[in-house]
Amino acid sequence: MSKDVPVSTGDATVDEALARLTDLDGAPVREHLHVLEAVHDALQGRLADAEG
């Protein structure tokens, strides 16, 4: 995974969630699940907000 922050989506919540994926670089595998769950939860929450 690259340390580059993804291109902006125009949605601050989504951008912040995707930026968390860079936390996986160099992190022990046992920590990956925690980061991936947090990103998943943030994206699900944002989708729920968008769907109203």
MODELLER restraints for C-alpha pairs under 7 A, 6 or more apart:
rsr = mdl.restraints
at = mdl.atoms
rsr.add(forms.Gaussian(group=physical.xy_distance, feature=features.Distance(at['CA:1:A'], at['CA:25:A']), mean=6.36, stdev=0.5))
rsr.add(forms.Gaussian(group=physical.xy_distance, feature=features.Distance(at['CA:2:A'], at['CA:22:A']), mean=6.91, stdev=0.5))
rsr.add(forms.Gaussian(group=physical.xy_distance, feature=features.Distance(at['CA:3:A'], at['CA:22:A']), mean=5.51, stdev=0.5))
rsr.add(forms.Gaussian(group=physical.xy_distance, feature=features.Distance(at['CA:5:A'], at['CA:19:A']), mean=5.61, stdev=0.5))
rsr.add(forms.Gaussian(group=physical.xy_distance, feature=features.Distance(at['CA:6:A'], at['CA:19:A']), mean=6.74, stdev=0.5))
rsr.add(forms.Gaussian(group=physical.xy_distance, feature=features.Distance(at['CA:8:A'], at['CA:15:A']), mean=6.07, stdev=0.5))
rsr.add(forms.Gaussian(group=physical.xy_distance, feature=features.Distance(at['CA:9:A'], at['CA:15:A']), mean=6.18, stdev=0.5))
rsr.add(forms.Gaussian(group=physical.xy_distance, feature=features.Distance(at['CA:13:A'], at['CA:46:A']), mean=6.98, stdev=0.5))
rsr.add(forms.Gaussian(group=physical.xy_distance, feature=features.Distance(at['CA:14:A'], at['CA:43:A']), mean=6.32, stdev=0.5))
rsr.add(forms.Gaussian(group=physical.xy_distance, feature=features.Distance(at['CA:17:A'], at['CA:39:A']), mean=5.08, stdev=0.5))
rsr.add(forms.Gaussian(group=physical.xy_distance, feature=features.Distance(at['CA:17:A'], at['CA:42:A']), mean=6.23, stdev=0.5))
rsr.add(forms.Gaussian(group=physical.xy_distance, feature=features.Distance(at['CA:17:A'], at['CA:43:A']), mean=6.86, stdev=0.5))
rsr.add(forms.Gaussian(group=physical.xy_distance, feature=features.Distance(at['CA:18:A'], at['CA:39:A']), mean=6.86, stdev=0.5))
rsr.add(forms.Gaussian(group=physical.xy_distance, feature=features.Distance(at['CA:20:A'], at['CA:39:A']), mean=6.90, stdev=0.5))
rsr.add(forms.Gaussian(group=physical.xy_distance, feature=features.Distance(at['CA:24:A'], at['CA:32:A']), mean=6.08, stdev=0.5))
